[in-house]
């Protein structure tokens, strides 16, 4: 198979590329690093160039990321990328588009979390665009819980000196590599969601085996790195819902078996 990975040079995208290559698939990465800026109208990601790049692909996996917590910016960016990629995939005759999203994006208690609203808008944009094209493009969405790698990101970004701020969130983290394997399995047809999804896109969820307050996850990861930062609980928009389980997977979710200690033991 020929699989195109949008965001193929990011944290998740690199793992998708590696999993696909191990399985013997041919891969193409679409990202700014490979010359495609999906938000710049004068980039090579113009409609014709992007469609040409997707021609002959058996599946497109959207692992794109936009680092912003501003609701309007997140919605605009994720929506624009989803529309552009889905339209190009449909025009190129690609049979399957697999989009990465987050568990909980559609839960009312998280409506104030800008990044999550951006991902929800991207889901809706993908479905709507596929319908408008009138093509046979299948839209499949994989929602994951926070990755173990999320704790590394928080430790790197949320702090001053020895102090680190830990958002008040209850999470059930999963290894990004496991999410990548599921995305690939959906892309190559080994795994699928509901046969007749009510909104035009099948949705699968994946999470890890154990629940942690995010601060505890950050503490465990920092200790494994030989660091002992001062962790201070910090409020976030939607904190009440995030702390009460709105970020946890539902009863039909795929539960991965890689535990935190397993993941820590395999980090480079």
N, C-alpha and C positions, 0 to 999 in steps of 0.2 A: 504493500500500500504506500501511497504518497500522502504524507500528513503534513499540513501546514500549521505551525504553532504561532499564533499571534501573541506577542510578548515572550517570544522564545528565548530571550536572553535574561529574563528576570528569575527571581527565586524559584517560582513554580515552573515557569517555562523551561528553564534549563533541565529540570527533573523530568518534565514531559519529553523533551527531546532525547534525553538519555534513555528513558524507558522505551521509547519508540525505536531507537536505534538498536537497543539490545534485542528487541523483538524482530529485527530484520527489516523494519520499514524505512523508506526514504523520507527524510525530513527537510523542511524549509522553515527558517525562522523569519518572522516579520516583526521588526522592532526598529526603533530609532537607530540602534547600533548597526543594523543591517541596511540602513538608508531609507527606512519607511517611517515617517512621522505622521501618524494617522490623524493628528490634529492640525496639521499645517496644509492648507489647500494647495500650496505650490510645491509640495514634496512629491517624491516618486509615488506616493500613495494616492495619487489621483485615481479616479474611477477606472480608467482604461488600464493604467499600469498595474493597479492592484488586481483587477480581474485577470489580467494576463498572468500574474504571478500565481493566482489560485487555479488557473486552468490545469486540468489533469489531476487535481487533488482528489483523494477519496474521502477526506474529512478535513475540517478546519477546527482546531482547538483554540479557543479564546482564553488565554491565561494573562490577559493584559492587566496592568495595575496603574492607578493614578494616585499619587500620594497627596491627598487633600482631605480635610475634615469639613470643609465649607460645603454646605448642602448644594447651593446653586452651582458652584463650580464642579462638584462631583457629578451631579445629575447631567450637566451640559457635556462634560467630557466623556463620561461612560456612554451616554446616549449617542453622541456623535460617532464614537468608535464602533459601537455595536451596529448602528445603521449602515455605516460605510462598509464594514466587513461582511455583514449579512447580504447586503445588496450585491457586492462583488462576488460572493460565493454563489448566490443564486444565478447571477449572470454567467458565471463560469461553469455552471452545471454541476457544482459540488453537491453530493447527495446528503451530507450530514455536517451540521455545525454544532459543536459542543462548547457550552459557555460555562466558565467558572463563576460561582457566586458564593454567598455566605449564608449559613444557617441563621434564620431569624430575620432576614431582611424584610419579610412581609408581616412581621408581628407589630401591632400598633404601639407597643411600649417603646419600640426602638425608632420611632418616627423622627426623633430629634437628632439621630446620629447621621451626620451628613454623608459619610462614606457609604454607609449601608443603604441610604436612600439612592445614592448613585448606582449601586449595584442592582437594586430593585428596578430602577429606571432602565438599566441596560437589559435586564431580562425582558421587560415589556417591549422595549424598542426592537429587540431581536425577533420576538414573536410577531409584532405588528409589521415589521419590514418584510419578513418572510411571506406573510399573507399577501401583502401588497404586490409582491413580485409575481404572485401566481405560480411560483415554481414548486417543485417537489422537494425542496430543501427541508430536511428534518431538523428541528431545533430541539436540542436536549441540554438540560441545565443540571449541573452538579454543584450543589451547595455543600460546602465543608464548614466545619467548625474552625476555630482559630488553630493555626499550626503551632507546633512546638517552637518553630522558628520565630513566631510572633513575640515570644518572650525575649529573644535576642534583640529584636527590633526595638521593643520597649526599653530595654536596658541601654541601648545605644542612643536613643533619641529623647527619652523623657527624664532628664536629670540635669543637675548642676553640681559640679565637683563630685563629692562622694555620695550625694543624695540622688535617689531615683524615685520617681513618682509612679505608683502602681494604681492604675484605674480600678475602681471597684466593679469587678466583673467576675461572674462565675462561668468558667469555661470547661470544655471537655476536649482538650487539644488532641490533634492528630498530626502525624508526620506528613510533611509536604510531599515526600516521596510516595506515600500511600495514596494521597489525593491524585498525584500524577498518574499512578498506575490505574486508578479508577477512570480518570479522564480518557486514557488510552483504551481501556476496555470498552468504554461507551463508544468511542470513535471507531473502533474496529468491529463493533457489533457483538462482542462477547457479553456485554451487560446492557440492559435497556430499562427504561422506566415504564410507566403505565402504557398499555397498548393503545388506549384511547384517552389521552390526557384532556381534561376539560377545557384548558385554555390554549391548546395548540402546541404545548411544549411539555415533554416529560421532565419531571424533576426528581432527582435522586439526592439523598443526603448522606454524608459520611462524617463520622466523628471518631474520636479515640475512645479507649476503654475506661478512662478515669476522669473524675471531675476535680477541679482545683479552683480556689480563688486565684485570680491572675497574679496577685502579689506573691502567693506561695510558689506558683510556677516560676516567676521571675527570681525568687530567692534560690530555688533549687538549681536553676540554670547558672546563676551567678556563682554559686558555691562550687559547681562543677568546673568553673573557669578559674577558681582560686580567688574570687572577689567576694567582698562582704560589704556591699553598699548599704547605706541607710535607706530602707524602703518606707516611703510615706504614702498611705492610702490617699487617692485623689479622686474627686468626683468627676464624672463625665456625663454628657447629655444622655438621657435614658438610663441613668445609673440604677434607678429602682428596678426597672425591668431586667437590665443586664445582670444585676446582682441576685435576682430572683429566679433565674433560669431561662430567660428569653433567648439566650445564645446556645442553649443545649439542643441536641438533635432530637427529633421526634421518634415515636415508637417504631417506625418503619425504616429508620436509618440503617445504613451499613456501619457496623462498629468494627473498626480496625483493631488488631491485637497488639500493635506495637506500643509498649508502655514507655513512660518518660525515661526510666533507667535504660531501657533498650536503646532509645534514641540517643541519649547522652553517650552511651558506650560506642556508638558508631559515628559520632561526629568527627570531622577531620581535625 
